[in-house]
Amino acid sequence: MKNNRRTTAMIAALLAVCMLAAGCSNSSDSIEQIENGSVTVTETSSEESSSVKEKATTTTTSSEEEQDEETTSDDTSLTGEESSDADESSETAEDTSSEAAKTKQKSKATGSSITSTDTTKSGSTASTDTSSSSASASSSGTTSQSQTSKTTTSGSSQSVTASFTASTSGKIDTTDIFSNRDLKQTADLTDATYLTVSDGKTLSITEAGIYVISGTAKNCTIRIETDSESKVQLVLNGVSVTNTSTPAIYVINADKVFVTTASDTTNTLSVTGQFTADGDTNTDAVIFSKDDLVFNGLGTLNITSAYGNGISGKDDIKFTGGTYSITCALDAIEANDSIAVCGGSFTINSKKDGLHAENDEDYTEGWIYISDGTFNITATSDGIQGTTYTQIDGGNITIKSSEGIESTYIQINGGTINISATDDGLNASKKSTAIGTPTVEVTGGKLTVTMSGSDVDCIDANGNIIVSGGTIDLSYPTQGPSESFDYDGTATYTGGTIIINGSQVDSIPQASMMGGMGGFGGNMGGGFGGRGGRGWT
């Protein structure tokens, strides 16, 4: 009986287990509810953890981006992008589903005066951006902007960096001319602030950081006024601004400002009338800066200045990438201290100079350096003018102007240069008292000069000419007082190829006295010193 009881009990137990198992389906709602609750907690916890991880990465990236070491280390400003790549899947999912992420982006899109600050949470490495606005954008516009910005973020997750090899063999030492951040063509937008231009408003940026600018507006100025240690990067993401009398971008104070065109975007900045002064500052350009400017990116920037300059910088201006079209009444690109280019594509139409560097107070400044890039310059006066040195190590340069290249010392070490001119192709004249004898020096590259007119010089030096390499192909009218080479000092030829009006020669021709027929000081008919480079021009 005991065995039967045991057997019966075992059977009953088994039946109970089976019934319990079968009963699970009947109580699935409550069990599923509990499980979903756990999943929600886990997902929330996971999202919070992921968010903190992202924000911690953001803090590190922001710090490293702002350092902008003037070195050639490969580590500079890549940390944030490497971290983003590692977490790309989770970030993409969050960008799609997280309302918190969308809200954060919405808070950064505004239509007027912005002050952006980074606030570090107490006891945490997470950082957040806070912004205040006197007039915010509409919800629909903000949402659209956020979506555009995330697309740009995704597109810029792969770093693109321009190549540059420094040289110490030229007249200009280029060892530290470009920093790693200068050469980067994409910005890490992990912690960027998103701004939308608006009619009649000023976007006032007072803190270091990366700012993505988009939208269309009239009489809107992006005004940058930070402390002297701050670096600001403007990412132009399909922005169009048309002003009547004020710059579209106005840098009052900063350490350095980067103007980066986002990939596959076209950006247009124009000023249609005469510029008005800002107090004691005579602003005269669509982009006007009192401090260093760096232009880079993978997009296009169109600039039109009906009565002034295209770009004016009171310190250094650098280009490392991007596509630029500049139409202006005065100089297309003007800098006090220097213009340095190692990449980019330029179409310039200027009623004065294409590139112009001149410092009225420091005669050691005012130099121009080009190592790469494509230039198509049409200018009424000079295609390229540097006060002290103009050094060309590479690039593809086409100039149509009165004078092609003018400087105290012109050195051509490489590149392909085609000049069509009506006065001088190359002109070395005493534009700076800090530099010695005006000189044209050619060590490499291919230089083609085609002159038109009755009183012209292909290469004119109010001093010396030195040719040790490269190919020089000169064409000029043989009638009248025109010269292939016109120089006041000495001419040295130790290497390279010289072709004059289709015939190769084995020496630099002696300059004739006919070069002085123009009189001193200018063109035909003007005062003393003549068109032949006999004095200051």
Disulfide bonds with the S-S distance in Angstrom:
none
